[in-house]
Amino acid sequence: MSAELPETVSIPETVLWQEVGGEIVLLDVHEGEYRSLNDVGSEMWKALEQCRDVAAAHSRLCGLYDVDPDVLRADLAGFIARLVERQMLRIP
């Protein structure tokens, strides 16, 4: 059974991000909270930021990594869920 992905995600206006040394750093200016993403998380963030359509982001990531699409779907769903929980992403 494959993981469910939302159709789209958005980055709240209060979240700023910057690529630093090949990794993404997120800052929630409202909460004063920051997160650093590892290399895979950084690629997921960039794919979501550039595509907005989560299925397109998944396809892009499948082209980057030699991984089973269902495994990547589950990883991406977990990534999105964690960032939604931390209010760094929104599901419209």
N, C-alpha and C positions, 0 to 999 in steps of 0.2 A: 504494500500500500504506500502510495507516495504522499509526501507532505503537501498541505494546502498552502498556496502562495496567494497573497492579496493581489488584486489587479494592478494597483498603483500604490506608491508611497510618496510622501512629501517631506521635505526638511522644514521644520518650524523656523520661523523668522528669528527666533532667539538662539538658534544654533549656528555657530560659525565653525568653519573647518579650514584646515590648511594641511598641505602635504609637507612633511618635514622628514628629510632623510629616507624617503621612500615609504613612509608610513603616514597615515592620516591621524591628525589630532582634532578632536571635536571639542568645542567649548559651548556650553549652555550659558549664555551671558546673564540670563534671568536668575538661574540657580547658582552660578559661579562654579559649576561642575565641569570637569573635563574628562575625556576618555582618549586613550591612545589605542589605535587599532593595529594589529599585526599585519603582515604582508597580505594574507588572504582576506582578512577583514577590510583592509584598505582597498583591495580590488573589488570586493563586493560593494563597498560604499561608492566607489567611482562608477561602477556599472549602474547602480541605482540612481545616482545623481545625474548621470548622462542620459539614461534611458527613460526613467520615470515609470515606464511600463515594466512591471516586474518580470513578465515572461520574456521580454526582450533582454533584460539584464541577465536572466538565467541562461539564455542562449549565448549571449556574449561570454559569460563565464565558462560555459561548456567548451567554447573555442579556446579559452586560455589554459584550461586544466584538463589533463587526461584522467577523468573521473566519471563514474557512472552518473548519468543525469539525475537519477532518483536520489542518490547520495548527496549530490550538489543541491538538489531541490530542498532536501531536509536541512542541510547546513544553512542554506540561504533563509529558509523559513525561521530557523532558530535565531539567526543573526538579526533578522527583522524584528522578531518578537522581543528579543533582549533590548534592542534600541527603542522600540515603541514603549516598553515598560519604563525605560529611563528617560522617556520623552525627548529622545534625540531624533526620532522619526515619527511620522503620523501615517495612519492608514485612513484616507478620506472616507 
